[in-house]
Amino acid sequence: MEHSTEQRFLTLVEAHKGILHKVAKLYIDTPEDREDLHQEIIIQLWKSFGNFKGESEFSSWMYRVAINTAISFFKKEKRRNDVISYDQVKEPESENYDGEKDRQLEIFYRAVHQLTAVEKALIFYYMEGLSHQTIGLQLGISEGNARVKLNRTKEKLQNIIKKTGYES
């Protein structure tokens, strides 16, 4: 691919790098594995960038690639050892530290890690404010199925939080 395509890709990824952090945090709980997942998502985005026609928002397309990559990465038992550090994408730093909010987030993420890969995708899309119809499209299921699965997943997540959230 030519230089301008590469520049356009890097600019778009940089503009939407929050997606990388959210997806990685949702699927992986150790910083090293999150870094591996970041790299894997960027590799997959670059490999499929030629297929991005601009018919949808770049962020929607990026979400889909990131979630699909995370699901397959999550299933892989063997981790790659030939990982090159990707220093350009850093965790966002919060200006105001709120210990209670931080604790609640930690409980939430710990609970999310107990969900299946598809349940994580449902919660992620829900948190991003996507409609049931859009969630269905992203996951290749009907709008009604997305609504039912999301409600079950939210219920499951609440039960996990109730069980584990107050132990720490």
N, C-alpha and C positions, 0 to 999 in steps of 0.2 A: 504494500500500500504506500501511497505517496506521503510526503511529509505533512501536507495540510490535513489529510485524513487523520494522521496520528495526533496532530495538534488539536483537532476538533474533538477527538476521542478523549484526550487527556483533560481538555477544558470541561467537557461534559461530566466526566467522572469526578473531577475536582469539585464541580458545582453541586454534585449530588452525593458526595462522599459520606454524608450522614447515613445513607442507606446501607453502606458497607458496615458501619459501626453497629447499626440497629440489628441487621441480619446476623452478623457475627456474634453479638452479645446474646441474641435470642437462642442461637443454636449451640454455642460453644462456651464452656465456662472457664477455660484457662487462657491467659493472655497469649501464650505461645501458639496454642491451637487456633485462637482467633486470628492471629497474624497469618498463619497458614491458610485459613479460610479466606481472609482478605485477598491474599495473593491468588488463590484459586479462582475467586470470583472475578478478579481483574483479568486473569488469563482467559476465562470463559467469555467475559464481556468483549475482550479484544478479538478473540476467535470468531465471535458471532456478530461483531460490529458491522461487518459487510452486509448482514441480513437486516439490519435496522434501517427501515425505509422512511422513518419519520412520520408514519401513519398514526402513531400514538405518541404520547409524551415520552421523552427519553427516560424520565424517572419511572414510568409504568413498566417500560421494557426492562430497565435496569433491575427493578424489583423482581420481575419474573425470572430473569437470568440468575440473580443473586439467590432467590429462594430455591430455585431448581438446583443450583450448584450446592447450596447448603444442605439440601435434602440428600443429594448423592454423596457429598463429602462426609456427612454425618453417618451414612451407611458404610462407608469405607472403613475397614479395620486397619488396613495398612496405611501408614502415613508416609508421605514422600520425604526423602532425606536430602534431596537436592534443592532445598529451598533457599532462595536468595532474599535477603532482607528487603522489604518494601518500606522505606523510611518516609515516603511522601505522605502517607495517610496515618495520621496520629489520632489517638482517642481525643475527643473534644474535652477541653478542660472547663469545669464549671467555675463561674466567678464566685458565687456565694455557696458556701458549704452548709448544708442543712443535715445534721446528723440523723434526725428522725426520718426525714424524707429518704436519705441514703439507705437507712436500715429497711424501710418499707420497699424500696426498689430492689434491694438485695434479696429480701424474702420473695418478692414477685419473680425475680429472675431465677431463683432457686426452684420455685414452683414450676415455672415455665419449662425448666430443664427436664421435668418429669413427664412432659407431654410428648406425644408422638410427633414426628416431623411434619405431618400434615396439620395437626392441631396447632403447632407452633406457627405455621404459615397463616392459618385462620386468625389466630390472635394478633399476629403481626399486622395483617391487612386491616383488621378491625381497629387496631391502635392507630393506624395511618388514616383512618376515617373513610375507607373505601366502602362503597355500597355493597349490599348482598349480591347484586347483579355483577358488579365488577369483581368481587371476590370469587364468584362462581366462574367467571371468564378466566381469571388468572389461574385457577386450579383445575379448569376443565370440567366443572360440575354445574348442575342447574342452579338457578337463583334460590329455589326452594330448598334444595339440598344444602346449599351454602348456609342458609338461615338456620336450618335444623342442626347441622354440624357445629356451627358457631355457638349456638345456644348451649348445646351439650358440652362443648369445649370450655365455655365460660363457667358453666356449672362445675365441671371437673376441676378447673383451675381454682375456683373459690373453695372447693372442698380441700384441695391440697394445701392452700394457704391457711385455712382454718386449722388443719391438722398440724402443719409444720411451723406456721408463722409465729406462734406464741411460745415456741420452745426455746428460742434463742434469747 
